[in-house]
Amino acid sequence: MQRYTDIESLLAAGKVKSSDIVPPNCVATMQSEFVEYIVGHSISYDYPALEIFSNPRKAMQGGFIGAAFDNTFGALTFLLTGQMEMATIDLNVSYHKPIFENDILTVTAILQSKGKTIVNLRGEAYDRQKSLIATATTNIMLLAKK
């Protein structure tokens, strides 16, 4: 499987256009860093566990972990389909342990199946020590292009 570890190589290979890599506000807010794309299989991003995402225990709040999954699932769906028009049907997150401020949450989205209108994905999130933080599944509907 073809593997890319930087955005520049994705651009050079024609997998994305420069206009495709401008992140929407929900992605930019989380300050993610691209890690890896394995063509037709998976994508990974790093998300910093910033103070602004923390609960009173200084752990990343679960909603932000869910948002990291959603952002990563969307990126993989775009690369698999070339389509920006999509909607998350469901997002199920299971939390296994907390991740604390100043750590890095690495989220990997993995293709399970892709039909004409529905993409089914699963995800895993780990901290810097490679401890499993959370897992997730989703179904994403491809919408008619405008």
N, C-alpha and C positions, 0 to 999 in steps of 0.2 A: 504494500500500500504506500502511496505517495504521502510524504510527511513534510509539513511546513512548520518552521519554528519562528518565523518573523513575518510581519505584514508585507515588507518589501518583496519577499519571495512570492507571496500570494499575488501581489500586483504584477510582478514580472511574468508569472505563469498565466496571467489572465484569469485567475480564479475570482478576482474582485476588481472593480474599477476604483479609482481614487475617490470618486463621489460616493461610493458605497461604504467607505471606512470612516465617514464623519459620524461619530456616535450620537444617538439621540440623547436628550437631556437625562433620561432615567439611567442610561449607561454611563455617561460622563460624570454624573454625581457620585457614582460608586468608585470612580478612579481605577477601573480594571486595567490589567495588562495582559495582552495576548501572550499565550504560552505555546500552544501547538494545535495544528489542525491535521488530522489524518483523513485523507480524502475518502468521503463516503462512509465514514465511521464515527469520528469523534472530534471534539474541540475542547480546549482547556483555557481558562483564564484565571489569573490571580486577582484577588480582591483584598485590599488592605483592611484589617479590622481596626477602623479608625474610631476615635473617641466619639465622634458624632453619630456613630452607628451603635453605641454601647448602651446597655441598660445600667441600673445602679450597681450591679455586681462587676461592671467593667467587661462584661461579655457581649459579644455582638448579638444584637436583638434578632430574634428569629425571623421577623419580617424582612430584614435586610438579607439574611441568608436565603430566604425564599426569593427575593428580588435578584440575587446573584444567580440563582438557578434559572429564573425566568429569562434574564438577559443572555445567559450562556445558551439556553435552549433556543432562543430566538436567533442567535448568531449561527448555530449549527443548522437550523431549519433554512435560513437564508442561503448558506453555502450548499446545502443539499438540493435546493429547489430553484435558486436564483430569483426567488420571489420575496418581496418585502411585505406584500399583503397577506397578513396572517393574524390569527387570534388564538390565544391560549384558551382551550376548552376547560381544562382542569390542571391543577398543579398540586401534587401531594408530596409533602415534605415530612420526613421522619428525622427527628433530632436525636443524635446519639451522645454527644457531649458538647460542652461549651467551647467556644474559641474566644480568647481574650484580646483586649486592646494590644496593638502593636504586633500582632501575629499576621500571617497571610493565609487567607482562605483560598485554596486552589479548587476550582469547580471544573469538573469534566462532565460534558454531556455526550451521551452515546446513543447512536441510532439503534432502535429496536425494530421498527418497521416503517415503511413509507408507502402509502397508497396514493390514489389520485387527489384526494382532498384532506387526508388525515396523516400526520406524522406522529409516531409514538416514540418517545425518548425516555431514557433513564439517566440519572445523574448521581455523582458522588462528589463530596466535598471533604477535603483534608486540610489539616493545619501544617505548619512547617515541619513538625515532627512526624508527618505522615500518619497521624491518628485520624480515624474516620470521625468527622464532625456531624455530617448529615447525608441522607440519601433522598432522592426525589424521583418522581415519575411525572410525565405530562403527555397530553395529547394536544397537538396544535392543528388547527384547521387552516387550510390554505383558502384564501378568499379570492373572489373574482378580481382580476386586475382592473384598475380604474382607467 
